[in-house]
Amino acid sequence: MSGTDLDVAVRIKVPADVREEGSLTAPGKKLQEITKELPDQPIEVATIGTQIELKPPDSSHIVCSFERRE
């Protein structure tokens, strides 16, 4: 998983049950702000077009993203 806001870039490997492979470019700062507040437990990450949905238990967060460019 990787993210960027053009000033900060993050790339990490996380264990995942991937149902469908794909790529998007996400705003790193926004992802960091959301994920630092999440409990230390598995969450579901889904995409809807170019939106990323983070679904921890009891809440949901939508992050706008862009198609990945090489």
C-alpha positions in Angstrom: 0.0 0.0 0.0 1.4 3.4 -0.8 0.1 7.0 -0.5 1.2 10.5 -1.3 0.1 14.1 -1.1 3.0 15.2 -3.3 5.0 16.4 -0.2 4.8 13.1 1.8 4.9 9.6 0.3 4.3 6.4 2.2 4.8 2.8 1.1 4.2 -0.1 3.4 3.5 -3.8 3.0 0.5 -5.1 5.0 -1.0 -8.6 5.2 -4.3 -8.6 3.2 -6.9 -10.8 1.7 -7.0 -9.2 -1.8 -10.2 -9.9 -3.7 -9.2 -7.9 -6.8 -5.9 -6.2 -7.6 -5.8 -2.6 -8.6 -3.9 0.7 -8.2 -4.9 4.2 -7.1 -3.0 7.2 -5.9 -4.2 8.5 -2.5 -3.5 11.6 -0.5 -0.9 10.4 2.1 -1.7 13.1 4.7 -5.4 12.3 4.7 -4.8 8.5 5.0 -2.3 9.2 7.9 -4.8 11.4 9.7 -7.6 8.7 9.5 -5.5 5.7 10.2 -3.7 7.1 13.3 -7.1 7.3 15.0 -8.2 3.8 14.2 -8.0 1.0 16.7 -5.3 -1.6 16.3 -7.4 -4.2 14.5 -8.1 -5.3 10.9 -10.1 -3.0 8.7 -11.7 -3.5 5.3 -10.4 -1.3 2.5 -12.6 -1.1 -0.7 -12.6 1.1 -3.8 -15.6 2.7 -5.5 -14.3 4.1 -8.8 -11.5 6.4 -7.6 -12.7 6.6 -4.0 -11.1 4.6 -1.3 -13.4 3.4 1.6 -11.8 2.5 4.9 -14.2 0.5 7.0 -13.1 -0.2 10.5 -15.8 -1.6 12.9 -18.4 1.0 13.8 -17.4 3.6 11.2 -16.6 4.4 7.5 -14.2 6.9 5.9 -14.2 7.9 2.2 -11.0 9.3 0.7 -10.9 10.7 -2.9 -8.0 9.4 -4.9 -6.7 9.4 -8.5 -5.9 6.8 -11.0 -2.3 5.6 -10.6 0.3 7.1 -12.9 3.7 5.4 -13.4 
